[in-house]
Amino acid sequence: MLLLRVFFLTASAAAIGVRLGADTTAVVIVVIVWAALMALLPVLLVYSRRHRAKHTAQLQAVGFTPVTDPDGRLR
């Protein structure tokens, strides 16, 4: 999942680069945007984990229990 997020953020920066053109200023802007998105990645991971934990707690409070599927993944 992390690899997918990194790919999406890199693709977003590349799309901005294609949109701006191929001059030096555009390349610098794309590198700065890419670095900012990569710096934001840990924040997004923490938010995602807290969001998932909050909803898991809500489901457990109303009686749902986690179940392991045949592949071994917790559902």
PDB file with SEQRES, HELIX, SHEET and CRYST1 records, atoms N, CA, C and O in Angstrom:
SEQRES   1 A   75  MET LEU LEU LEU ARG VAL PHE PHE LEU THR ALA SER ALA          
SEQRES   2 A   75  ALA ALA ILE GLY VAL ARG LEU GLY ALA ASP THR THR ALA          
SEQRES   3 A   75  VAL VAL ILE VAL VAL ILE VAL TRP ALA ALA LEU MET ALA          
SEQRES   4 A   75  LEU LEU PRO VAL LEU LEU VAL TYR SER ARG ARG HIS ARG          
SEQRES   5 A   75  ALA LYS HIS THR ALA GLN LEU GLN ALA VAL GLY PHE THR          
SEQRES   6 A   75  PRO VAL THR ASP PRO ASP GLY ARG LEU ARG                      
HELIX    1 AA1 LEU A    2  LEU A   20  1                                  19    
HELIX    2 AA2 THR A   24  ALA A   61  1                                  38    
CRYST1    1.000    1.000    1.000  90.00  90.00  90.00 P 1           1          
ATOM      1  N   MET A   1       0.818  -1.181   0.000  1.00  0.00           N  
ATOM      2  CA  MET A   1       0.000   0.000   0.000  1.00  0.00           C  
ATOM      3  C   MET A   1       0.875   1.264   0.000  1.00  0.00           C  
ATOM      4  O   MET A   1       0.559   2.257  -0.655  1.00  0.00           O  
ATOM      5  N   LEU A   2       1.965   1.199   0.740  1.00  0.00           N  
ATOM      6  CA  LEU A   2       2.877   2.335   0.781  1.00  0.00           C  
ATOM      7  C   LEU A   2       3.481   2.597  -0.593  1.00  0.00           C  
ATOM      8  O   LEU A   2       3.622   3.747  -1.007  1.00  0.00           O  
ATOM      9  N   LEU A   3       3.835   1.531  -1.292  1.00  0.00           N  
ATOM     10  CA  LEU A   3       4.409   1.670  -2.621  1.00  0.00           C  
ATOM     11  C   LEU A   3       3.419   2.327  -3.579  1.00  0.00           C  
ATOM     12  O   LEU A   3       3.805   3.123  -4.435  1.00  0.00           O  
ATOM     13  N   LEU A   4       2.150   1.991  -3.429  1.00  0.00           N  
ATOM     14  CA  LEU A   4       1.110   2.596  -4.267  1.00  0.00           C  
ATOM     15  C   LEU A   4       0.992   4.090  -3.987  1.00  0.00           C  
ATOM     16  O   LEU A   4       0.828   4.884  -4.914  1.00  0.00           O  
ATOM     17  N   ARG A   5       1.074   4.473  -2.729  1.00  0.00           N  
ATOM     18  CA  ARG A   5       1.011   5.896  -2.383  1.00  0.00           C  
ATOM     19  C   ARG A   5       2.217   6.655  -2.929  1.00  0.00           C  
ATOM     20  O   ARG A   5       2.077   7.762  -3.447  1.00  0.00           O  
ATOM     21  N   VAL A   6       3.399   6.057  -2.811  1.00  0.00           N  
ATOM     22  CA  VAL A   6       4.606   6.692  -3.342  1.00  0.00           C  
ATOM     23  C   VAL A   6       4.486   6.850  -4.857  1.00  0.00           C  
ATOM     24  O   VAL A   6       4.843   7.893  -5.404  1.00  0.00           O  
ATOM     25  N   PHE A   7       3.987   5.818  -5.531  1.00  0.00           N  
ATOM     26  CA  PHE A   7       3.803   5.893  -6.974  1.00  0.00           C  
ATOM     27  C   PHE A   7       2.823   6.997  -7.344  1.00  0.00           C  
ATOM     28  O   PHE A   7       3.073   7.756  -8.281  1.00  0.00           O  
ATOM     29  N   PHE A   8       1.708   7.095  -6.618  1.00  0.00           N  
ATOM     30  CA  PHE A   8       0.718   8.123  -6.910  1.00  0.00           C  
ATOM     31  C   PHE A   8       1.287   9.527  -6.711  1.00  0.00           C  
ATOM     32  O   PHE A   8       1.067  10.412  -7.538  1.00  0.00           O  
ATOM     33  N   LEU A   9       2.011   9.726  -5.627  1.00  0.00           N  
ATOM     34  CA  LEU A   9       2.586  11.049  -5.368  1.00  0.00           C  
ATOM     35  C   LEU A   9       3.658  11.399  -6.396  1.00  0.00           C  
ATOM     36  O   LEU A   9       3.761  12.552  -6.816  1.00  0.00           O  
ATOM     37  N   THR A  10       4.453  10.417  -6.803  1.00  0.00           N  
ATOM     38  CA  THR A  10       5.462  10.655  -7.832  1.00  0.00           C  
ATOM     39  C   THR A  10       4.800  10.948  -9.179  1.00  0.00           C  
ATOM     40  O   THR A  10       5.247  11.826  -9.917  1.00  0.00           O  
ATOM     41  N   ALA A  11       3.747  10.218  -9.490  1.00  0.00           N  
ATOM     42  CA  ALA A  11       3.020  10.466 -10.736  1.00  0.00           C  
ATOM     43  C   ALA A  11       2.376  11.841 -10.730  1.00  0.00           C  
ATOM     44  O   ALA A  11       2.320  12.502 -11.767  1.00  0.00           O  
ATOM     45  N   SER A  12       1.893  12.279  -9.585  1.00  0.00           N  
ATOM     46  CA  SER A  12       1.312  13.620  -9.485  1.00  0.00           C  
ATOM     47  C   SER A  12       2.361  14.688  -9.763  1.00  0.00           C  
ATOM     48  O   SER A  12       2.100  15.651 -10.484  1.00  0.00           O  
ATOM     49  N   ALA A  13       3.538  14.514  -9.194  1.00  0.00           N  
ATOM     50  CA  ALA A  13       4.617  15.472  -9.442  1.00  0.00           C  
ATOM     51  C   ALA A  13       5.032  15.441 -10.913  1.00  0.00           C  
ATOM     52  O   ALA A  13       5.315  16.487 -11.497  1.00  0.00           O  
ATOM     53  N   ALA A  14       5.070  14.262 -11.509  1.00  0.00           N  
ATOM     54  CA  ALA A  14       5.419  14.156 -12.929  1.00  0.00           C  
ATOM     55  C   ALA A  14       4.370  14.826 -13.805  1.00  0.00           C  
ATOM     56  O   ALA A  14       4.708  15.459 -14.806  1.00  0.00           O  
ATOM     57  N   ALA A  15       3.110  14.693 -13.437  1.00  0.00           N  
ATOM     58  CA  ALA A  15       2.043  15.343 -14.203  1.00  0.00           C  
ATOM     59  C   ALA A  15       2.175  16.861 -14.149  1.00  0.00           C  
ATOM     60  O   ALA A  15       1.932  17.549 -15.141  1.00  0.00           O  
ATOM     61  N   ILE A  16       2.557  17.370 -13.001  1.00  0.00           N  
ATOM     62  CA  ILE A  16       2.791  18.816 -12.889  1.00  0.00           C  
ATOM     63  C   ILE A  16       3.962  19.208 -13.785  1.00  0.00           C  
ATOM     64  O   ILE A  16       3.925  20.249 -14.441  1.00  0.00           O  
ATOM     65  N   GLY A  17       4.994  18.376 -13.812  1.00  0.00           N  
ATOM     66  CA  GLY A  17       6.156  18.655 -14.661  1.00  0.00           C  
ATOM     67  C   GLY A  17       5.807  18.671 -16.136  1.00  0.00           C  
ATOM     68  O   GLY A  17       6.276  19.534 -16.878  1.00  0.00           O  
ATOM     69  N   VAL A  18       4.996  17.733 -16.561  1.00  0.00           N  
ATOM     70  CA  VAL A  18       4.582  17.685 -17.965  1.00  0.00           C  
ATOM     71  C   VAL A  18       3.744  18.917 -18.297  1.00  0.00           C  
ATOM     72  O   VAL A  18       3.866  19.492 -19.378  1.00  0.00           O  
ATOM     73  N   ARG A  19       2.913  19.302 -17.373  1.00  0.00           N  
ATOM     74  CA  ARG A  19       2.049  20.462 -17.590  1.00  0.00           C  
ATOM     75  C   ARG A  19       2.863  21.761 -17.684  1.00  0.00           C  
ATOM     76  O   ARG A  19       2.525  22.647 -18.469  1.00  0.00           O  
ATOM     77  N   LEU A  20       3.938  21.878 -16.882  1.00  0.00           N  
ATOM     78  CA  LEU A  20       4.738  23.102 -16.866  1.00  0.00           C  
ATOM     79  C   LEU A  20       5.721  23.200 -18.023  1.00  0.00           C  
ATOM     80  O   LEU A  20       6.078  24.306 -18.431  1.00  0.00           O  
ATOM     81  N   GLY A  21       6.159  22.086 -18.553  1.00  0.00           N  
ATOM     82  CA  GLY A  21       7.134  22.117 -19.648  1.00  0.00           C  
ATOM     83  C   GLY A  21       8.465  21.545 -19.199  1.00  0.00           C  
ATOM     84  O   GLY A  21       8.556  20.920 -18.142  1.00  0.00           O  
ATOM     85  N   ALA A  22       9.508  21.761 -20.010  1.00  0.00           N  
ATOM     86  CA  ALA A  22      10.789  21.114 -19.747  1.00  0.00           C  
ATOM     87  C   ALA A  22      11.915  22.101 -19.462  1.00  0.00           C  
ATOM     88  O   ALA A  22      13.085  21.736 -19.577  1.00  0.00           O  
ATOM     89  N   ASP A  23      11.598  23.329 -19.097  1.00  0.00           N  
ATOM     90  CA  ASP A  23      12.687  24.261 -18.794  1.00  0.00           C  
ATOM     91  C   ASP A  23      13.192  24.048 -17.369  1.00  0.00           C  
ATOM     92  O   ASP A  23      12.598  23.294 -16.599  1.00  0.00           O  
ATOM     93  N   THR A  24      14.275  24.707 -17.028  1.00  0.00           N  
ATOM     94  CA  THR A  24      14.934  24.503 -15.738  1.00  0.00           C  
ATOM     95  C   THR A  24      14.039  24.878 -14.564  1.00  0.00           C  
ATOM     96  O   THR A  24      14.022  24.183 -13.548  1.00  0.00           O  
ATOM     97  N   THR A  25      13.306  25.956 -14.696  1.00  0.00           N  
ATOM     98  CA  THR A  25      12.420  26.392 -13.610  1.00  0.00           C  
ATOM     99  C   THR A  25      11.356  25.341 -13.326  1.00  0.00           C  
ATOM    100  O   THR A  25      11.042  25.071 -12.167  1.00  0.00           O  
ATOM    101  N   ALA A  26      10.809  24.757 -14.363  1.00  0.00           N  
ATOM    102  CA  ALA A  26       9.785  23.726 -14.186  1.00  0.00           C  
ATOM    103  C   ALA A  26      10.351  22.503 -13.471  1.00  0.00           C  
ATOM    104  O   ALA A  26       9.696  21.917 -12.608  1.00  0.00           O  
ATOM    105  N   VAL A  27      11.558  22.131 -13.834  1.00  0.00           N  
ATOM    106  CA  VAL A  27      12.184  20.971 -13.190  1.00  0.00           C  
ATOM    107  C   VAL A  27      12.408  21.248 -11.707  1.00  0.00           C  
ATOM    108  O   VAL A  27      12.169  20.373 -10.876  1.00  0.00           O  
ATOM    109  N   VAL A  28      12.854  22.424 -11.370  1.00  0.00           N  
ATOM    110  CA  VAL A  28      13.072  22.789  -9.969  1.00  0.00           C  
ATOM    111  C   VAL A  28      11.748  22.770  -9.202  1.00  0.00           C  
ATOM    112  O   VAL A  28      11.687  22.278  -8.075  1.00  0.00           O  
ATOM    113  N   ILE A  29      10.698  23.304  -9.811  1.00  0.00           N  
ATOM    114  CA  ILE A  29       9.381  23.312  -9.160  1.00  0.00           C  
ATOM    115  C   ILE A  29       8.892  21.886  -8.931  1.00  0.00           C  
ATOM    116  O   ILE A  29       8.366  21.575  -7.863  1.00  0.00           O  
ATOM    117  N   VAL A  30       9.062  21.026  -9.919  1.00  0.00           N  
ATOM    118  CA  VAL A  30       8.623  19.635  -9.782  1.00  0.00           C  
ATOM    119  C   VAL A  30       9.402  18.923  -8.690  1.00  0.00           C  
ATOM    120  O   VAL A  30       8.820  18.161  -7.919  1.00  0.00           O  
ATOM    121  N   VAL A  31      10.702  19.156  -8.608  1.00  0.00           N  
ATOM    122  CA  VAL A  31      11.504  18.526  -7.560  1.00  0.00           C  
ATOM    123  C   VAL A  31      11.056  19.007  -6.178  1.00  0.00           C  
ATOM    124  O   VAL A  31      10.988  18.213  -5.239  1.00  0.00           O  
ATOM    125  N   ILE A  32      10.757  20.276  -6.049  1.00  0.00           N  
ATOM    126  CA  ILE A  32      10.283  20.813  -4.771  1.00  0.00           C  
ATOM    127  C   ILE A  32       8.923  20.222  -4.409  1.00  0.00           C  
ATOM    128  O   ILE A  32       8.698  19.843  -3.259  1.00  0.00           O  
ATOM    129  N   VAL A  33       8.018  20.143  -5.377  1.00  0.00           N  
ATOM    130  CA  VAL A  33       6.696  19.555  -5.120  1.00  0.00           C  
ATOM    131  C   VAL A  33       6.838  18.084  -4.743  1.00  0.00           C  
ATOM    132  O   VAL A  33       6.180  17.616  -3.814  1.00  0.00           O  
ATOM    133  N   TRP A  34       7.693  17.353  -5.458  1.00  0.00           N  
ATOM    134  CA  TRP A  34       7.887  15.941  -5.152  1.00  0.00           C  
ATOM    135  C   TRP A  34       8.446  15.765  -3.738  1.00  0.00           C  
ATOM    136  O   TRP A  34       7.990  14.897  -2.993  1.00  0.00           O  
ATOM    137  N   ALA A  35       9.426  16.583  -3.371  1.00  0.00           N  
ATOM    138  CA  ALA A  35      10.010  16.494  -2.033  1.00  0.00           C  
ATOM    139  C   ALA A  35       8.967  16.820  -0.959  1.00  0.00           C  
ATOM    140  O   ALA A  35       8.931  16.183   0.093  1.00  0.00           O  
ATOM    141  N   ALA A  36       8.129  17.807  -1.231  1.00  0.00           N  
ATOM    142  CA  ALA A  36       7.075  18.152  -0.270  1.00  0.00           C  
ATOM    143  C   ALA A  36       6.080  17.003  -0.128  1.00  0.00           C  
ATOM    144  O   ALA A  36       5.657  16.690   0.985  1.00  0.00           O  
ATOM    145  N   LEU A  37       5.705  16.377  -1.225  1.00  0.00           N  
ATOM    146  CA  LEU A  37       4.779  15.244  -1.155  1.00  0.00           C  
ATOM    147  C   LEU A  37       5.396  14.056  -0.423  1.00  0.00           C  
ATOM    148  O   LEU A  37       4.710  13.369   0.334  1.00  0.00           O  
ATOM    149  N   MET A  38       6.676  13.812  -0.642  1.00  0.00           N  
ATOM    150  CA  MET A  38       7.341  12.714   0.063  1.00  0.00           C  
ATOM    151  C   MET A  38       7.455  13.021   1.563  1.00  0.00           C  
ATOM    152  O   MET A  38       7.377  12.112   2.390  1.00  0.00           O  
ATOM    153  N   ALA A  39       7.638  14.296   1.910  1.00  0.00           N  
ATOM    154  CA  ALA A  39       7.693  14.677   3.327  1.00  0.00           C  
ATOM    155  C   ALA A  39       6.318  14.548   3.971  1.00  0.00           C  
ATOM    156  O   ALA A  39       6.215  14.331   5.179  1.00  0.00           O  
ATOM    157  N   LEU A  40       5.265  14.681   3.175  1.00  0.00           N  
ATOM    158  CA  LEU A  40       3.899  14.581   3.686  1.00  0.00           C  
ATOM    159  C   LEU A  40       3.461  13.127   3.863  1.00  0.00           C  
ATOM    160  O   LEU A  40       2.488  12.863   4.570  1.00  0.00           O  
ATOM    161  N   LEU A  41       4.144  12.207   3.251  1.00  0.00           N  
ATOM    162  CA  LEU A  41       3.762  10.803   3.292  1.00  0.00           C  
ATOM    163  C   LEU A  41       3.662  10.231   4.708  1.00  0.00           C  
ATOM    164  O   LEU A  41       2.674   9.555   4.996  1.00  0.00           O  
ATOM    165  N   PRO A  42       4.623  10.460   5.611  1.00  0.00           N  
ATOM    166  CA  PRO A  42       4.470   9.932   6.977  1.00  0.00           C  
ATOM    167  C   PRO A  42       3.238  10.491   7.693  1.00  0.00           C  
ATOM    168  O   PRO A  42       2.598   9.785   8.473  1.00  0.00           O  
ATOM    169  N   VAL A  43       2.913  11.739   7.433  1.00  0.00           N  
ATOM    170  CA  VAL A  43       1.718  12.340   8.040  1.00  0.00           C  
ATOM    171  C   VAL A  43       0.473  11.617   7.543  1.00  0.00           C  
ATOM    172  O   VAL A  43      -0.434  11.335   8.326  1.00  0.00           O  
ATOM    173  N   LEU A  44       0.420  11.317   6.262  1.00  0.00           N  
ATOM    174  CA  LEU A  44      -0.722  10.607   5.697  1.00  0.00           C  
ATOM    175  C   LEU A  44      -0.838   9.194   6.261  1.00  0.00           C  
ATOM    176  O   LEU A  44      -1.945   8.704   6.482  1.00  0.00           O  
ATOM    177  N   LEU A  45       0.296   8.538   6.494  1.00  0.00           N  
ATOM    178  CA  LEU A  45       0.264   7.200   7.077  1.00  0.00           C  
ATOM    179  C   LEU A  45      -0.273   7.214   8.501  1.00  0.00           C  
ATOM    180  O   LEU A  45      -1.072   6.354   8.874  1.00  0.00           O  
ATOM    181  N   VAL A  46       0.160   8.183   9.294  1.00  0.00           N  
ATOM    182  CA  VAL A  46      -0.329   8.298  10.674  1.00  0.00           C  
ATOM    183  C   VAL A  46      -1.824   8.575  10.679  1.00  0.00           C  
ATOM    184  O   VAL A  46      -2.565   7.981  11.462  1.00  0.00           O  
ATOM    185  N   TYR A  47      -2.273   9.479   9.801  1.00  0.00           N  
ATOM    186  CA  TYR A  47      -3.704   9.796   9.722  1.00  0.00           C  
ATOM    187  C   TYR A  47      -4.504   8.550   9.350  1.00  0.00           C  
ATOM    188  O   TYR A  47      -5.553   8.283   9.936  1.00  0.00           O  
ATOM    189  N   SER A  48      -4.010   7.798   8.383  1.00  0.00           N  
ATOM    190  CA  SER A  48      -4.714   6.601   7.927  1.00  0.00           C  
ATOM    191  C   SER A  48      -4.832   5.577   9.049  1.00  0.00           C  
ATOM    192  O   SER A  48      -5.889   4.972   9.229  1.00  0.00           O  
ATOM    193  N   ARG A  49      -3.760   5.381   9.801  1.00  0.00           N  
ATOM    194  CA  ARG A  49      -3.800   4.411  10.900  1.00  0.00           C  
ATOM    195  C   ARG A  49      -4.760   4.847  11.999  1.00  0.00           C  
ATOM    196  O   ARG A  49      -5.501   4.025  12.539  1.00  0.00           O  
ATOM    197  N   ARG A  50      -4.750   6.125  12.332  1.00  0.00           N  
ATOM    198  CA  ARG A  50      -5.680   6.622  13.356  1.00  0.00           C  
ATOM    199  C   ARG A  50      -7.120   6.502  12.891  1.00  0.00           C  
ATOM    200  O   ARG A  50      -8.004   6.144  13.669  1.00  0.00           O  
ATOM    201  N   HIS A  51      -7.354   6.800  11.623  1.00  0.00           N  
ATOM    202  CA  HIS A  51      -8.696   6.709  11.060  1.00  0.00           C  
ATOM    203  C   HIS A  51      -9.195   5.266  11.123  1.00  0.00           C  
ATOM    204  O   HIS A  51     -10.332   5.011  11.521  1.00  0.00           O  
ATOM    205  N   ARG A  52      -8.336   4.324  10.727  1.00  0.00           N  
ATOM    206  CA  ARG A  52      -8.703   2.911  10.764  1.00  0.00           C  
ATOM    207  C   ARG A  52      -8.947   2.436  12.194  1.00  0.00           C  
ATOM    208  O   ARG A  52      -9.891   1.687  12.447  1.00  0.00           O  
ATOM    209  N   ALA A  53      -8.104   2.866  13.125  1.00  0.00           N  
ATOM    210  CA  ALA A  53      -8.246   2.455  14.525  1.00  0.00           C  
ATOM    211  C   ALA A  53      -9.542   2.999  15.118  1.00  0.00           C  
ATOM    212  O   ALA A  53     -10.209   2.313  15.892  1.00  0.00           O  
ATOM    213  N   LYS A  54      -9.896   4.222  14.759  1.00  0.00           N  
ATOM    214  CA  LYS A  54     -11.132   4.824  15.269  1.00  0.00           C  
ATOM    215  C   LYS A  54     -12.352   4.038  14.796  1.00  0.00           C  
ATOM    216  O   LYS A  54     -13.260   3.759  15.579  1.00  0.00           O  
ATOM    217  N   HIS A  55     -12.367   3.690  13.538  1.00  0.00           N  
ATOM    218  CA  HIS A  55     -13.512   2.954  13.010  1.00  0.00           C  
ATOM    219  C   HIS A  55     -13.542   1.514  13.507  1.00  0.00           C  
ATOM    220  O   HIS A  55     -14.619   0.945  13.686  1.00  0.00           O  
ATOM    221  N   THR A  56     -12.384   0.925  13.731  1.00  0.00           N  
ATOM    222  CA  THR A  56     -12.335  -0.414  14.317  1.00  0.00           C  
ATOM    223  C   THR A  56     -12.912  -0.392  15.727  1.00  0.00           C  
ATOM    224  O   THR A  56     -13.656  -1.295  16.108  1.00  0.00           O  
ATOM    225  N   ALA A  57     -12.575   0.628  16.499  1.00  0.00           N  
ATOM    226  CA  ALA A  57     -13.098   0.748  17.860  1.00  0.00           C  
ATOM    227  C   ALA A  57     -14.611   0.947  17.846  1.00  0.00           C  
ATOM    228  O   ALA A  57     -15.315   0.394  18.691  1.00  0.00           O  
ATOM    229  N   GLN A  58     -15.113   1.727  16.898  1.00  0.00           N  
ATOM    230  CA  GLN A  58     -16.563   1.924  16.794  1.00  0.00           C  
ATOM    231  C   GLN A  58     -17.277   0.618  16.466  1.00  0.00           C  
ATOM    232  O   GLN A  58     -18.319   0.314  17.045  1.00  0.00           O  
ATOM    233  N   LEU A  59     -16.719  -0.146  15.543  1.00  0.00           N  
ATOM    234  CA  LEU A  59     -17.343  -1.418  15.181  1.00  0.00           C  
ATOM    235  C   LEU A  59     -17.301  -2.409  16.345  1.00  0.00           C  
ATOM    236  O   LEU A  59     -18.271  -3.129  16.577  1.00  0.00           O  
ATOM    237  N   GLN A  60     -16.189  -2.450  17.073  1.00  0.00           N  
ATOM    238  CA  GLN A  60     -16.099  -3.357  18.211  1.00  0.00           C  
ATOM    239  C   GLN A  60     -17.042  -2.929  19.331  1.00  0.00           C  
ATOM    240  O   GLN A  60     -17.544  -3.778  20.068  1.00  0.00           O  
ATOM    241  N   ALA A  61     -17.291  -1.633  19.469  1.00  0.00           N  
ATOM    242  CA  ALA A  61     -18.193  -1.139  20.512  1.00  0.00           C  
ATOM    243  C   ALA A  61     -19.627  -1.585  20.277  1.00  0.00           C  
ATOM    244  O   ALA A  61     -20.381  -1.762  21.234  1.00  0.00           O  
ATOM    245  N   VAL A  62     -20.015  -1.770  19.027  1.00  0.00           N  
ATOM    246  CA  VAL A  62     -21.387  -2.205  18.740  1.00  0.00           C  
ATOM    247  C   VAL A  62     -21.495  -3.711  18.547  1.00  0.00           C  
ATOM    248  O   VAL A  62     -22.561  -4.215  18.192  1.00  0.00           O  
ATOM    249  N   GLY A  63     -20.400  -4.435  18.779  1.00  0.00           N  
ATOM    250  CA  GLY A  63     -20.479  -5.888  18.804  1.00  0.00           C  
ATOM    251  C   GLY A  63     -19.825  -6.626  17.660  1.00  0.00           C  
ATOM    252  O   GLY A  63     -19.811  -7.856  17.672  1.00  0.00           O  
ATOM    253  N   PHE A  64     -19.292  -5.948  16.686  1.00  0.00           N  
ATOM    254  CA  PHE A  64     -18.606  -6.638  15.603  1.00  0.00           C  
ATOM    255  C   PHE A  64     -17.262  -7.155  16.109  1.00  0.00           C  
ATOM    256  O   PHE A  64     -16.606  -6.507  16.925  1.00  0.00           O  
ATOM    257  N   THR A  65     -16.862  -8.317  15.623  1.00  0.00           N  
ATOM    258  CA  THR A  65     -15.570  -8.877  16.013  1.00  0.00           C  
ATOM    259  C   THR A  65     -14.731  -9.124  14.762  1.00  0.00           C  
ATOM    260  O   THR A  65     -15.272  -9.480  13.715  1.00  0.00           O  
ATOM    261  N   PRO A  66     -13.434  -8.940  14.861  1.00  0.00           N  
ATOM    262  CA  PRO A  66     -12.572  -9.217  13.710  1.00  0.00           C  
ATOM    263  C   PRO A  66     -12.555 -10.712  13.388  1.00  0.00           C  
ATOM    264  O   PRO A  66     -12.541 -11.549  14.290  1.00  0.00           O  
ATOM    265  N   VAL A  67     -12.555 -11.033  12.109  1.00  0.00           N  
ATOM    266  CA  VAL A  67     -12.574 -12.422  11.661  1.00  0.00           C  
ATOM    267  C   VAL A  67     -11.440 -12.611  10.656  1.00  0.00           C  
ATOM    268  O   VAL A  67     -11.172 -11.731   9.839  1.00  0.00           O  
ATOM    269  N   THR A  68     -10.780 -13.758  10.722  1.00  0.00           N  
ATOM    270  CA  THR A  68      -9.717 -14.082   9.772  1.00  0.00           C  
ATOM    271  C   THR A  68     -10.331 -14.831   8.599  1.00  0.00           C  
ATOM    272  O   THR A  68     -11.029 -15.827   8.787  1.00  0.00           O  
ATOM    273  N   ASP A  69     -10.069 -14.347   7.384  1.00  0.00           N  
ATOM    274  CA  ASP A  69     -10.600 -15.016   6.195  1.00  0.00           C  
ATOM    275  C   ASP A  69      -9.708 -16.198   5.820  1.00  0.00           C  
ATOM    276  O   ASP A  69      -8.649 -16.377   6.421  1.00  0.00           O  
ATOM    277  N   PRO A  70     -10.114 -17.010   4.839  1.00  0.00           N  
ATOM    278  CA  PRO A  70      -9.318 -18.203   4.482  1.00  0.00           C  
ATOM    279  C   PRO A  70      -7.890 -17.909   4.047  1.00  0.00           C  
ATOM    280  O   PRO A  70      -7.028 -18.782   4.135  1.00  0.00           O  
ATOM    281  N   ASP A  71      -7.628 -16.697   3.581  1.00  0.00           N  
ATOM    282  CA  ASP A  71      -6.270 -16.341   3.180  1.00  0.00           C  
ATOM    283  C   ASP A  71      -5.403 -15.902   4.352  1.00  0.00           C  
ATOM    284  O   ASP A  71      -4.205 -15.677   4.180  1.00  0.00           O  
ATOM    285  N   GLY A  72      -5.988 -15.776   5.542  1.00  0.00           N  
ATOM    286  CA  GLY A  72      -5.230 -15.382   6.724  1.00  0.00           C  
ATOM    287  C   GLY A  72      -5.270 -13.901   7.015  1.00  0.00           C  
ATOM    288  O   GLY A  72      -4.631 -13.441   7.961  1.00  0.00           O  
ATOM    289  N   ARG A  73      -6.010 -13.140   6.220  1.00  0.00           N  
ATOM    290  CA  ARG A  73      -6.093 -11.686   6.448  1.00  0.00           C  
ATOM    291  C   ARG A  73      -7.182 -11.386   7.466  1.00  0.00           C  
ATOM    292  O   ARG A  73      -8.248 -12.002   7.450  1.00  0.00           O  
ATOM    293  N   LEU A  74      -6.910 -10.450   8.337  1.00  0.00           N  
ATOM    294  CA  LEU A  74      -7.868 -10.047   9.353  1.00  0.00           C  
ATOM    295  C   LEU A  74      -8.896  -9.126   8.726  1.00  0.00           C  
ATOM    296  O   LEU A  74      -8.539  -8.118   8.116  1.00  0.00           O  
ATOM    297  N   ARG A  75     -10.136  -9.454   8.867  1.00  0.00           N  
ATOM    298  CA  ARG A  75     -11.227  -8.640   8.290  1.00  0.00           C  
ATOM    299  C   ARG A  75     -12.118  -8.121   9.399  1.00  0.00           C  
ATOM    300  O   ARG A  75     -13.092  -7.418   9.130  1.00  0.00           O  
TER     301      ARG A  75                                                      
END                                                                             
